[in-house]
Amino acid sequence: MTYLVVIMALIPSRMVPLGAKAVDFDLPDTDGSRVRYADSSAPAKLVMFLSNHCPYVKHLKHGIAELGREYRTKGVDIFAINSNDVERYPADSPEKMAIDKQDFGYCFPYLFVESQEVARAYQAECTPDFFLFNAEDKLVYRGQFDDSRPGNEVQVTGYDLRQALDALLAGKEISDNQKPSIGCSIKWRP
C-alpha cells in the first residue's frame, strides 16, 4: 500500500513589539473599490494577512468569517490582505479572492497588494497573521487565532483573538502573553 505524505512548513509569525504604529495602506478590494486604513476611526482595527491556498488559513476560514460578522456589529473594522506572489500561486489571484470572499461570507474587505510592500511594512511572516490595533493605531495584539491547527482535533473558536478584541472593546488591559500565529510563509516574489 502506498501513502501520500503531505508536509506543511510551519512558519511562526514575528512577534512585532506591542505599541508599534499601524501602517496606512490604500489597496483594491475584490469588488474594485479602494480601501484605506487611515479612513477608519473605529476603536479597534484588525489587519489580517490571509491567502486562499494555505491549509492553515483554509482550516480557519469559516471561523474568521464568523468572527468578522460578529465583531463588525461591535464597531471593529477588519481588513484582510493577501500579499502572495500570484504568478507562482495563481490560487491567490484577485479573481480567486473574490470567489473565496463570496463562498465564505467575508463581510470585510479582502485586499490584494501586488507589490508586497504592506506585508513587509507590517512584518507579516505567515498566513494567517493577525494584528489588532487600538483607536490610537497602536498594536495591542499580534498572534494566533486560537490553538486549532489542521489535524489536531481542536475546535476552531478564535479564542485568543476574541479575548483580545473583547478586552480592547471593554477598555481592559490585554495580556502581553500572546502566542505567535503559525501558518504558511508569505509567498514572496523573487
N, C-alpha and C positions, 0 to 999 in steps of 0.2 A: 504494500500500500504506500502511496506517495502522499506526502503532506506539503502544503504550501505554507511557508512561514513568512509572515509579513513583519518586518521590523520597522518600527516608527522611532525616529530620532526624537528624544525628549530634550527640548531646549527650555531652560527656565527663563522667566522674564528678568530683566535687570531691575533691581530694586532702587529706582531713582530716589534721591533724597526727598523725604516729605518736606513740604513747603515750597518745592520747585514751582515756578510760574508756568501756567499753561501757555502754549504757543498758538498764536492765531493761525487760522487757515481759511482759505476760500476755495472750496472744491465742488466738483459737479456731483450731484445726486444721480441715482439711476433714472429719475424722471426728467433729467435735463436741467433742472433748476440748480442754482448755485447756493451753497450753504457756507456761512462764515461763523466761526466760533465766536468772534467778537460781537456778533449780533445777539448773543444770548445774555439775558440778565437774570437767569434762573439762579436759585440759591444753591443748586447742585448741578454739576455738569459732568457727564460720564463720557469719556472718549475710549472707544474700544477698537482694537485692531483685530480684524477678522479676515477670514478667507472662505472661499466656497469649498475647496477640496481637502482641507486639513481634517483628519479624523478627529482631532481634539475639538475643533470647532463644530464639526458635524454632530458630535456627541452632545453638545450644549445648545444647539440652535433653537429647539423648542423652549428650553429654559430661558435663553436670552430673550426670545420674543415675548414670553410671558412676563419676564421682569420689565421689559420695555413698556408693555401695555400698563402694568400696574404702577410703575413709578412716573410715567408720563402724567398720569392723573394727579400725582402728588407734586407736580411742578418741576420735575427733573428734566433737563434737556439731555438727550442722548445722541451721540454721533458714532456711527460705525464707519471704520475706514479700512479699505483694502489697499495695500501697498505692494502686492506681489507682482513680479515680472510676468505679464500676461503672454509674452511671446513664448516663454518656456512653460508656462502654466495656463493654457487657454481656458481652463475651467474657472479661472478667476477674472475673466473679462467683464467689462461693464454690462454687456448683454446678459451674461450668466448671473451676474449680481442682481439684475432686475428680476430674473426668474426666482432666485433664492429669496429676495425680499417679498415677492408675491407669495411663494409657496409656504414660507414660514410665518408670514403675517408680521413682518417687521413694521412697526409704526414709527420708526425713527429713520433718519437719512442713512443710506448706505453709500458712502462716498468713495470715489476712486482717485488715487494720486499716482499718476504715471511716473512722475519724477522721483518718487520715494522720499522726497525731502521732509515731509511731515513725519513719517515714521522715524527718520533719523533725528529730527528735532525732539521728538518725544522719547527717544532712546528705546523704542519698541524693539523687542528681540524675537517675539514669537506670536503665533496666533493660537489661541486668543491671548490678548494682552489688555488689561483694564487699568484706566487712570481716572480717578474721581477727584474733582476739583470743587472747592467751596465757592461762595459768592465773590470772594476776592481773587478767584482764579489761582488759588494755591492748592497744590497737591496734598490730599488728605488720605488717600488710599491708592495703593498700587499693589496688585496681587491677584490671587486666584478667584474664580467664580465660586468654587466650592471644592470639596475633596473628591468629587466624582471624576473618573477617567474612563476611557473606553476599556471595557473588560473587567473593571474592578468591582462591579456589582453595587457600588454606592449610588444611591438615588441622586439625580440632578435636582438641586434645590436653590442654588445661588446663595447659600447660607452666608459665606464670608462677605460677598459683595452687598447682600441685603443688610447685614449687620452694620456695615459702614454707611450705607445710604440712610438707614433708619436713624443712626446716631447723628449724622450730619443734619438731617432734616429736623431732628428734635433739639438741636443745639447742644448736643452732648459730645464729649471727647471721644475720638475714635482711637482705639488701641493701636499702638505702633507695632504690635506683634502681628505682622502680616506675612502670609506665605506667598512666595512667588507663584505666578501662573506657570503652567507647563504646557507646551504645545510644539507645533511645527515651527521651524525657523521661518522668518520672513524670507521670501524668495527674492533676494537682491539681484538687480540687473548686473551683468558683468561690466 
